[in-house]
């Protein structure tokens, strides 16, 4: 049982849907959708932006039968068995599969040991057809309720009317008139009178010899009920025709009151007030005729906007309020009396004090429950699938993170291996350099001379551009005094004109002999010669221990 509910009133000319919301001790009418006959209900709801999740559908006329019975007072369980037995007996007499429900009104004033109960019967085929039609329009049907009970619910929410005494509620529809009798705030009797606005149109067409369409226009523009003081013969004819139809409705009202009188063993019954609902309730003179016929006050009840409560402190009933947007208000009358049934149907889903009957065939109940569970099952499966997907994404993200971490570690390892290899190569190079340095340290002076010579070989002042060195060779020689010394041999080629090569070599040798720590530089005549088209040379350089 939620705080928002929807009532669906199927009419001959239009389907009316009311959305209500309960807030503490008040009920607010939030939305109203009116789908004229011939217009697609799904389209009308979509255009209004209304989604009906658990609609309560009204039943009237031939769709639903109401029967008032007396049952003995008994414990609730036994009383339920008695009424279910009574419903079973009534359904057995029906030629088609029928389901039923009951409502216990209260104790009789004269017979305190008995209770009055209303039994409602409906054909299963009717409810199944309505359910399928609504389902095709995208409307979720949740329950069915006879329209007299819906009218009673709306009366409960109209707190400007005193619920004490006997109140007669009349809703004049197109084909039928819904009747409810209320006594001291309790529902006593409900009935559907098979007379409505359609009969008013037929009476006008017959009295004025016009078509049904013309009669409808006359009813809207010229319809009036007057006992006298007519302005013309036409007005008298219109009044007489309409009065005859209203008399048939009032005959049904008297019959219902007499039924209440007999069942409750009352000496007499006189209504304290009559409230008129429906589109025809605004017919000029109707309230006066009803008031004169039943000898009580009759008035057109306003649903929109509801009058303020006259009993704010003493009356615990939830009061009716409205917050209907302007686009919805365009499709209804200022008083909104035609919404009484739709609003009452919606109120039945909000719990006590509003009435609701368990009027659902077993097969249809299982279907509704299955679809409701199916929706939750789909939602649960969707949540599980979403959880699995999110878990998979999380695992995939974690796997990707681990993969990226492993790749980064592998790259780091390769970098470290490369750096270790480079360090090993540098270590080897350093060891070689240390070995060379150790050897050079053994000949400090010679070392300086060789270093000086090698440092100046790149200079063009020492080595001409025409000379290309091919090798350097440091060897140890033995002199006549049997002393050992180091000699550096420079080998290369000369690129010059023929005849000038030797001169260039000798100049080069002379420049080398003038360098620091160089004792002398001599040209090796055997190795200096023209060979295979090139002029090759070899110069031996000897060093001193001290700088010259």
VOGU-3710 file (C-alpha; in Angstrom, 3 decimals, decimal comma):
1> xxxxxxxxxx> 0,000/0,000/0,000  1,740/3,126/-1,254  1,113/6,834/-0,880  0,251/7,329/-4,583  -2,733/5,669/-6,275  -4,663/5,799/-9,545  -8,392/5,420/-10,224  -9,744/4,474/-13,685  -13,375/5,300/-14,484  -14,528/3,805/-17,782
11> xxxxxxxxxx> -17,326/5,916/-19,226  -19,370/5,612/-22,389  -17,941/8,848/-23,766  -14,604/9,153/-21,986  -12,205/7,360/-19,688  -11,197/9,390/-16,650  -8,018/8,655/-14,679  -7,234/10,404/-11,391  -3,898/10,275/-9,564  -3,959/11,026/-5,831
21> xxxxxxxxxx> -1,280/11,179/-3,143  -1,703/10,879/0,611  0,155/13,177/2,985  -0,605/12,580/6,649  -4,246/13,619/7,157  -4,933/14,921/3,660  -5,283/13,500/0,172  -4,092/15,541/-2,810  -5,432/15,154/-6,348  -2,289/15,561/-8,439
31> xxxxxxxxxx> -3,194/14,603/-12,017  -6,334/14,090/-14,102  -6,331/12,486/-17,560  -9,486/12,463/-19,707  -9,378/10,291/-22,848  -12,397/10,926/-25,035  -14,110/7,969/-26,695  -12,133/6,988/-29,795  -8,811/8,355/-28,557  -6,055/5,909/-27,729
41> xxxxxxxxxx> -5,597/5,671/-23,943  -1,863/5,000/-24,243  -1,480/8,142/-26,355  -3,469/10,235/-23,855  -1,382/9,017/-20,907  1,856/9,520/-22,810  0,873/13,047/-23,802  0,036/13,841/-20,165  3,214/12,191/-18,872  1,286/9,936/-16,465
51> xxxxxxxxxx> 2,335/6,340/-15,719  -0,319/4,154/-14,051  1,417/1,429/-12,022  -1,431/0,030/-9,872  -4,745/1,266/-11,222  -8,106/0,587/-9,511  -10,868/0,083/-12,097  -14,521/0,917/-11,450  -17,349/-1,519/-12,253  -20,973/-0,514/-12,747
61> xxxxxxxxxx> -24,159/-1,478/-14,538  -24,263/-4,923/-16,079  -20,583/-5,464/-15,263  -21,263/-5,759/-11,539  -24,172/-6,951/-9,371  -24,651/-5,733/-5,780  -26,809/-7,524/-3,238  -27,656/-6,446/0,331  -27,970/-9,356/2,778  -28,340/-9,855/6,528
71> xxxxxxxxxx> -26,019/-12,208/8,360  -25,876/-13,173/12,039  -23,226/-11,641/14,227  -20,355/-14,067/14,678  -16,598/-14,138/15,170  -14,702/-12,788/12,140  -13,549/-16,191/10,904  -17,020/-17,724/11,079  -18,578/-14,607/9,571  -16,161/-14,867/6,670
81> xxxxxxxxxx> -17,142/-18,505/6,110  -20,843/-17,547/6,090  -20,375/-14,803/3,511  -18,080/-16,917/1,354  -20,710/-19,644/1,386  -23,333/-17,079/0,328  -21,058/-15,903/-2,508  -20,522/-19,512/-3,555  -24,262/-20,129/-3,747  -24,782/-17,024/-5,858
91> xxxxxxxxxx> -21,941/-17,885/-8,265  -23,369/-21,386/-8,782  -26,578/-19,844/-10,123  -24,653/-17,813/-12,696  -24,381/-19,179/-16,220  -20,802/-17,844/-16,538  -17,761/-18,036/-14,217  -18,235/-15,388/-11,543  -16,213/-14,120/-8,607  -17,411/-12,157/-5,596
101> xxxxxxxxxx> -16,422/-10,129/-2,555  -18,252/-8,667/0,412  -18,346/-5,618/2,681  -19,907/-5,631/6,163  -21,797/-2,408/6,854  -22,775/-2,681/10,514  -25,440/-3,783/12,948  -29,125/-3,148/12,431  -30,733/-0,713/14,830  -33,695/-2,968/15,505
111> xxxxxxxxxx> -31,886/-6,342/15,373  -28,604/-6,009/17,222  -27,809/-9,692/16,628  -27,601/-9,225/12,839  -25,268/-7,448/10,444  -25,822/-5,907/7,033  -23,395/-6,928/4,292  -23,107/-6,004/0,634  -22,049/-8,778/-1,749  -20,521/-7,750/-5,088
121> xxxxxxxxxx> -20,438/-10,195/-8,001  -18,618/-9,748/-11,302  -18,144/-11,987/-14,329  -14,570/-13,229/-14,687  -14,763/-12,691/-18,441  -15,489/-8,991/-17,887  -12,539/-8,429/-15,561  -10,203/-10,389/-17,858  -11,251/-8,307/-20,863  -10,793/-5,024/-18,975
131> xxxxxxxxxx> -7,406/-6,199/-17,715  -6,207/-7,107/-21,205  -7,439/-3,814/-22,697  -5,632/-1,816/-20,039  -2,502/-3,928/-20,358  -2,505/-3,248/-24,099  -2,647/0,477/-23,313  0,315/0,224/-20,963  -1,803/0,511/-17,792  -1,210/-1,852/-14,868
141> xxxxxxxxxx> -4,584/-2,914/-13,430  -4,356/-3,947/-9,770  -7,943/-4,294/-8,522  -11,632/-3,697/-9,288  -14,200/-1,813/-7,225  -17,948/-1,199/-7,743  -18,585/2,473/-8,431  -20,976/2,983/-5,417  -18,029/2,237/-3,105  -15,874/4,714/-5,038
151> xxxxxxxxxx> -18,579/7,360/-4,646  -18,635/6,650/-0,910  -14,838/7,067/-0,681  -15,048/10,484/-2,302  -17,794/11,513/0,128  -15,559/10,532/3,055  -12,821/12,848/1,797  -15,207/15,835/1,354  -14,921/17,059/4,925  -17,266/20,020/4,462
161> xxxxxxxxxx> -20,255/17,627/4,667  -21,457/16,319/8,006  -21,329/12,485/7,818  -24,027/12,023/10,474  -27,556/11,057/9,478  -28,580/9,561/6,121  -26,853/10,832/2,974  -27,779/9,807/-0,565  -25,029/10,043/-3,182  -26,045/10,209/-6,852
171> xxxxxxxxxx> -23,648/10,183/-9,810  -25,567/10,576/-13,070  -23,454/9,102/-15,881  -24,117/8,638/-19,582  -25,822/5,249/-19,398  -26,331/4,615/-15,669  -26,704/6,412/-12,363  -24,598/5,285/-9,425  -26,351/5,370/-6,049  -24,867/5,009/-2,572
181> xxxxxxxxxx> -26,697/5,324/0,761  -24,561/6,363/3,749  -25,772/6,318/7,357  -23,727/7,975/10,097  -20,589/7,776/7,958  -21,000/4,048/7,179  -21,693/2,557/3,757  -25,125/0,891/3,814  -26,269/0,237/0,266  -24,975/0,609/-3,274
191> xxxxxxxxxx> -26,932/0,315/-6,466  -26,673/1,081/-10,159  -29,821/2,583/-11,724  -29,992/1,867/-15,493  -30,934/5,451/-16,354  -28,491/8,167/-17,351  -27,851/11,123/-19,616  -28,482/8,972/-22,669  -32,105/8,621/-21,600  -32,345/12,401/-21,223
201> xxxxxxxxxx> -31,141/12,786/-24,827  -33,634/10,194/-26,098  -36,488/11,911/-24,264  -35,604/15,272/-25,801  -35,295/13,769/-29,277  -38,725/12,181/-28,926  -40,408/15,282/-27,453  -38,943/17,729/-29,993  -38,816/15,311/-32,968  -35,112/15,907/-33,544
211> xxxxxxxxxx> -32,026/13,729/-33,985  -29,912/12,447/-31,112  -27,079/14,829/-31,969  -29,465/17,773/-31,981  -30,945/16,557/-28,690  -27,466/16,560/-27,121  -26,967/20,178/-28,178  -30,378/21,103/-26,750  -29,526/19,373/-23,460  -26,282/21,341/-23,173
221> xxxxxxxxxx> -27,662/24,733/-24,225  -31,357/24,734/-23,318  -31,723/21,910/-20,799  -33,760/23,001/-17,753  -36,257/21,511/-15,310  -39,048/23,774/-14,087  -42,340/22,847/-12,426  -43,921/26,086/-13,747  -43,243/29,582/-15,103  -41,998/28,385/-18,490
231> xxxxxxxxxx> -40,912/31,045/-20,941  -42,251/29,186/-23,975  -43,909/25,969/-25,072  -40,505/24,668/-26,215  -39,090/25,188/-22,735  -42,102/23,404/-21,232  -41,612/20,474/-23,585  -37,919/20,275/-22,681  -38,689/20,463/-18,956  -41,401/17,819/-19,136
241> xxxxxxxxxx> -39,177/15,435/-21,111  -36,280/15,790/-18,689  -38,531/15,573/-15,624  -39,890/12,225/-16,798  -36,384/10,731/-16,957  -35,402/12,201/-13,572  -38,565/10,672/-12,066  -37,264/7,232/-13,111  -33,978/7,948/-11,342  -35,809/9,107/-8,231
251> xxxxxxxxxx> -37,934/5,970/-8,359  -34,725/3,956/-8,088  -33,637/6,131/-5,151  -36,910/5,496/-3,281  -36,626/1,797/-3,995  -33,113/1,765/-2,502  -34,255/3,688/0,581  -37,142/1,248/1,078  -34,650/-1,633/0,820  -32,563/-0,060/3,586
261> xxxxxxxxxx> -35,708/0,486/5,668  -36,740/-3,170/5,366  -33,305/-4,639/5,956  -32,606/-2,441/8,972  -36,136/-2,813/10,354  -36,623/0,961/10,528  -40,004/2,591/11,057  -39,149/5,240/8,486  -36,163/6,589/6,627  -35,688/10,104/5,350
271> xxxxxxxxxx> -32,420/11,318/3,833  -30,848/14,315/5,507  -29,132/15,385/2,313  -28,631/14,384/-1,318  -25,321/15,078/-3,061  -25,300/15,142/-6,853  -22,217/14,173/-8,859  -21,479/13,637/-12,541  -21,724/15,821/-15,630  -25,525/15,989/-15,539
281> xxxxxxxxxx> -25,553/17,126/-11,925  -25,197/20,701/-13,202  -28,494/20,489/-15,159  -30,468/23,623/-14,176  -33,390/22,757/-11,877  -32,260/19,166/-11,195  -31,305/19,849/-7,578  -34,637/21,584/-6,932  -36,610/18,686/-8,390  -34,673/16,114/-6,347
291> xxxxxxxxxx> -35,075/18,229/-3,216  -38,836/18,603/-3,743  -39,339/14,923/-4,544  -37,342/13,512/-1,598  -38,263/16,394/0,709  -34,693/17,113/1,730  -31,804/19,346/0,735  -30,135/18,462/-2,574  -27,009/20,135/-3,951  -24,312/19,672/-6,534
301> xxxxxxxxxx> -21,138/18,485/-4,781  -17,884/20,151/-5,753  -14,786/17,982/-6,026  -12,447/20,610/-7,534  -11,527/22,583/-5,610  -12,839/20,826/-2,490  -14,426/23,160/0,071  -12,532/23,600/3,337  -13,443/21,332/6,243  -16,066/22,519/8,702
311> xxxxxxxxxx> -14,799/20,047/11,318  -10,979/20,324/11,274  -10,416/19,174/14,846  -13,208/16,686/15,509  -13,222/14,970/12,081  -10,407/12,381/11,655  -11,179/11,760/7,969  -8,401/12,598/5,478  -9,396/15,799/3,723  -9,411/16,152/-0,062
321> xxxxxxxxxx> -7,191/18,799/-1,695  -6,079/19,442/-5,265  -2,892/20,470/-7,032  -3,952/19,826/-10,630  -1,801/21,476/-13,318  -3,475/23,887/-15,718  -3,189/21,544/-18,712  -5,245/18,896/-16,842  -7,839/21,406/-15,614  -8,714/22,340/-19,226
331> xxxxxxxxxx> -10,441/18,962/-19,731  -12,758/19,108/-16,713  -15,465/21,371/-15,350  -14,641/23,972/-12,676  -16,390/21,946/-9,965  -14,967/18,616/-11,151  -18,081/16,722/-10,052  -17,583/14,250/-12,938  -14,366/13,052/-11,247  -16,089/11,694/-8,134
341> xxxxxxxxxx> -15,865/8,032/-9,197  -12,278/8,199/-10,523  -11,077/9,952/-7,363  -12,947/7,484/-5,119  -11,385/4,540/-6,966  -7,917/5,958/-6,362  -8,723/6,594/-2,690  -9,555/2,905/-2,200  -5,862/2,031/-2,659  -4,774/4,327/0,209
351> xxxxxxxxxx> -6,167/2,157/2,989  -8,595/2,965/5,832  -10,954/4,675/6,207  -11,518/4,226/2,473  -13,204/1,010/1,287  -11,594/-1,589/-0,957  -13,030/-4,941/-2,054  -11,017/-8,031/-2,899  -12,842/-8,411/-6,200  -10,403/-10,349/-8,387
361> xxxxxxxxxx> -10,901/-13,728/-10,108  -8,367/-16,337/-8,891  -6,718/-16,744/-12,307  -6,433/-12,999/-12,815  -5,068/-12,574/-9,283  -2,347/-15,136/-10,027  -1,539/-13,375/-13,275  -1,222/-9,990/-11,562  0,871/-11,450/-8,744  3,057/-13,270/-11,267
371> xxxxxxxxxx> 3,636/-10,118/-13,269  4,430/-8,171/-10,131  6,869/-10,867/-9,030  8,148/-11,101/-12,601  8,975/-7,411/-12,506  10,881/-7,879/-9,248  12,541/-10,968/-10,698  13,672/-8,987/-13,733  14,926/-6,235/-11,431  16,806/-8,802/-9,328
381> xxxxxxxxxx> 18,315/-10,427/-12,425  19,276/-7,000/-13,744  20,989/-6,214/-10,431  22,836/-9,552/-10,513  23,910/-8,994/-14,117  25,027/-5,465/-13,277  26,971/-6,808/-10,284  28,633/-9,478/-12,433  29,524/-6,917/-15,087  30,938/-4,526/-12,499
391> xxxxxxxxxx> 32,839/-7,377/-10,845  34,181/-8,446/-14,250  35,222/-4,893/-15,005  36,905/-4,663/-11,606  38,712/-7,983/-12,166  39,669/-6,927/-15,697  40,881/-3,599/-14,352  42,869/-5,442/-11,668  44,272/-7,869/-14,226  45,195/-4,954/-16,462
401> xxxxxxxxxx> 46,844/-3,252/-13,505  48,815/-6,417/-12,654  49,757/-6,837/-16,324  50,950/-3,249/-16,537  52,843/-3,667/-13,248  54,524/-6,845/-14,538  55,420/-5,126/-17,812  56,887/-2,186/-15,900  58,877/-4,561/-13,687  60,146/-6,425/-16,736
411> xxxxxxxxxx> 61,214/-3,188/-18,391  62,893/-2,111/-15,156  64,670/-5,454/-14,957  65,882/-5,102/-18,556  67,089/-1,590/-17,820  68,968/-2,841/-14,769  70,487/-5,706/-16,798  71,564/-3,249/-19,502  73,034/-0,939/-16,897  74,820/-3,871/-15,224
421> xxxxxxxxxx> 76,280/-4,938/-18,594  77,434/-1,380/-19,250  79,020/-1,215/-15,809  80,786/-4,543/-16,448  82,120/-3,240/-19,770  83,305/-0,044/-18,098  84,891/-2,102/-15,362  86,830/-4,096/-17,965  87,853/-0,896/-19,741  88,926/0,601/-16,427
431> xxxxxxxxxx> 90,988/-2,494/-15,669  92,713/-2,183/-19,031  93,390/1,488/-18,422  94,773/0,675/-14,985  97,082/-1,914/-16,528  98,233/0,545/-19,184  98,758/3,226/-16,549  100,777/0,804/-14,461  103,042/0,093/-17,416  103,361/3,776/-18,264
441> xxxxxxxxxx> 104,282/4,603/-14,708  107,337/2,405/-15,125  108,704/4,941/-17,766  107,677/8,343/-16,510  109,875/10,395/-18,851  109,141/8,316/-21,890  105,531/8,452/-20,994  105,616/12,236/-21,043  107,397/12,299/-24,421  104,963/9,898/-26,049
451> xxxxxxxxxx> 102,009/11,806/-24,606  103,369/15,135/-25,806  104,022/13,739/-29,298  100,627/12,120/-29,588  98,942/15,285/-28,337  100,557/17,412/-31,070  100,202/15,046/-34,008  96,766/16,514/-34,837  98,323/19,927/-35,388  99,104/20,861/-39,039
461> xxxxxxxxxx> 102,236/22,596/-37,765  103,630/19,170/-36,803  102,042/16,843/-39,351  101,264/18,152/-42,865  97,874/17,439/-44,374  99,455/15,369/-47,113  100,599/12,763/-44,567  98,210/10,034/-43,457  99,307/7,933/-40,485  98,357/4,262/-40,721
471> xxxxxxxxxx> 99,972/2,880/-37,552  101,931/3,695/-34,390  104,206/1,077/-32,866  106,142/1,449/-29,615  109,024/-1,074/-29,460  111,960/-1,714/-27,217  115,495/-1,572/-28,722  118,923/-2,505/-27,421  121,900/-0,204/-28,000  125,621/-1,012/-28,200
481> xxxxxxxxxx> 126,025/-0,159/-24,517  123,463/-2,863/-23,887  120,935/-0,369/-22,551  117,288/-0,722/-23,346  115,182/2,142/-24,746  111,759/2,707/-26,268  111,350/3,736/-29,916  108,040/4,916/-31,410  107,645/4,024/-35,078  105,177/6,102/-37,132
491> xxxxxxxxxx> 104,054/4,506/-40,422  101,913/6,120/-43,097  101,515/7,341/-46,658  102,203/10,606/-48,458  99,778/12,158/-50,926  101,935/14,524/-52,958  103,494/14,974/-56,373  106,097/12,497/-57,441  109,553/13,579/-56,317  108,302/15,647/-53,376
501> xxxxxxxxxx> 107,278/12,773/-51,101  110,719/12,228/-49,526  111,110/15,912/-48,894  107,797/16,029/-47,028  108,761/12,972/-44,959  112,096/14,487/-43,972  110,453/17,760/-42,951  107,992/15,817/-40,836  110,848/13,913/-39,171  112,671/17,191/-38,477
511> xxxxxxxxxx> 109,573/18,698/-36,821  109,173/15,597/-34,656  112,792/15,777/-33,520  112,198/19,293/-32,185  109,377/18,224/-29,853  109,927/18,024/-26,031  111,387/14,775/-24,695  112,273/13,691/-28,276  115,920/12,756/-28,688  115,744/12,255/-32,413
521> xxxxxxxxxx> 113,600/11,250/-35,375  115,015/9,336/-38,328  113,557/8,083/-41,568  113,880/4,349/-42,138  115,250/4,171/-45,718  114,256/0,574/-46,212  110,637/1,097/-45,311  110,336/4,507/-47,002  109,691/4,028/-50,680  107,064/3,948/-53,400
531> xxxxxxxxxx> 105,151/0,712/-53,202  102,177/-0,344/-55,343  101,533/3,184/-56,561  101,722/4,708/-53,064  104,572/6,346/-51,226  104,915/4,773/-47,783  107,217/5,847/-45,011  108,406/4,853/-41,572  109,923/7,230/-39,026  111,520/6,074/-35,766
541> xxxxxxxx> 111,344/8,479/-32,820  113,547/8,063/-29,781  112,949/9,907/-26,468  114,996/11,437/-23,718  114,346/11,371/-19,992  114,347/15,161/-19,661  112,593/17,861/-21,615  114,767/19,744/-24,019
//
